[in-house]
Amino acid sequence: MKRTIDIPERTLEEAMKFTGAKTKREAVVTAVERFNRLKRLEQLNSRVRGEFRDFMTSAELKAMREADKRKAQLELEHCDKHFDEILPLAKAL
């Protein structure tokens, strides 16, 4: 759809620079699409904000990851111990 609008030259140049557009039309379309996407995300955020109370905090997630690392290390040490016991038996075969 064709429209005639007055856009300040400096604003349009910045839009072309920030969007990486090669044409003025591409810059305007890209800027409007990004603006619309941002507004849709803001609407979604306002609707769901506060509804996810059971999510972990960053500290809880970090603690869980550290516990998983410790558990993996213990399992590895356990496997190494049994490997050292089984290796001589395997060599004997």
C-alpha positions in Angstrom: 0.0 0.0 0.0 1.5 3.3 -1.0 1.6 6.2 1.5 3.2 9.6 1.4 4.7 10.5 4.7 7.2 13.1 5.8 10.1 11.4 7.7 13.1 13.5 8.8 16.1 12.6 6.7 18.4 12.1 9.7 15.8 9.7 11.3 15.5 7.7 8.1 19.3 7.6 7.7 19.6 6.2 11.3 16.9 3.7 10.5 18.8 2.5 7.5 22.0 2.2 9.5 20.5 0.4 12.4 18.4 -2.0 10.3 21.1 -2.6 7.7 18.6 -1.7 5.0 19.7 -0.9 1.5 16.6 1.1 0.6 14.4 3.6 2.4 11.4 1.4 2.0 13.2 -1.6 3.5 14.3 0.5 6.5 10.8 1.8 7.2 9.2 -1.7 6.8 11.9 -3.3 9.1 11.5 -0.5 11.7 7.7 -0.8 11.8 7.9 -4.7 12.0 10.4 -4.5 14.9 8.3 -1.9 16.6 5.2 -4.0 16.3 7.0 -7.1 17.5 8.3 -5.2 20.5 4.8 -4.0 21.4 3.4 -7.5 21.1 6.1 -8.8 23.5 5.3 -6.0 25.9 1.6 -6.9 25.8 2.4 -10.6 26.4 4.8 -9.7 29.2 2.1 -7.5 31.0 -0.4 -10.4 30.7 1.9 -13.1 32.2 3.9 -11.0 34.6 3.6 -12.5 38.1 1.9 -15.7 36.9 5.0 -17.8 37.1 5.7 -17.9 40.8 7.3 -21.4 40.9 10.3 -20.6 38.7 13.7 -20.9 40.2 15.8 -17.9 41.1 19.2 -17.5 39.6 20.7 -18.5 42.9 18.6 -21.7 43.1 19.5 -22.6 39.5 23.2 -22.1 40.3 22.9 -24.3 43.4 21.2 -27.0 41.4 23.9 -27.0 38.8 26.6 -27.2 41.4 24.9 -30.1 43.1 24.6 -31.8 39.7 28.3 -31.3 39.1 29.2 -32.8 42.5 26.9 -35.8 41.8 28.5 -36.3 38.4 32.0 -36.1 39.9 31.1 -38.7 42.6 29.6 -41.0 39.9 32.8 -40.7 37.9 35.0 -41.5 40.9 32.8 -44.5 41.6 33.2 -45.7 38.0 37.0 -45.2 38.1 37.2 -47.3 41.3 35.4 -50.2 39.7 37.3 -49.8 36.5 40.5 -50.2 38.4 39.1 -53.4 40.0 37.9 -54.8 36.6 40.9 -53.9 34.5 43.2 -56.6 35.9 40.5 -59.2 35.3 40.0 -58.1 31.8 43.8 -58.3 31.1 43.8 -61.8 32.5 41.4 -63.0 29.8 
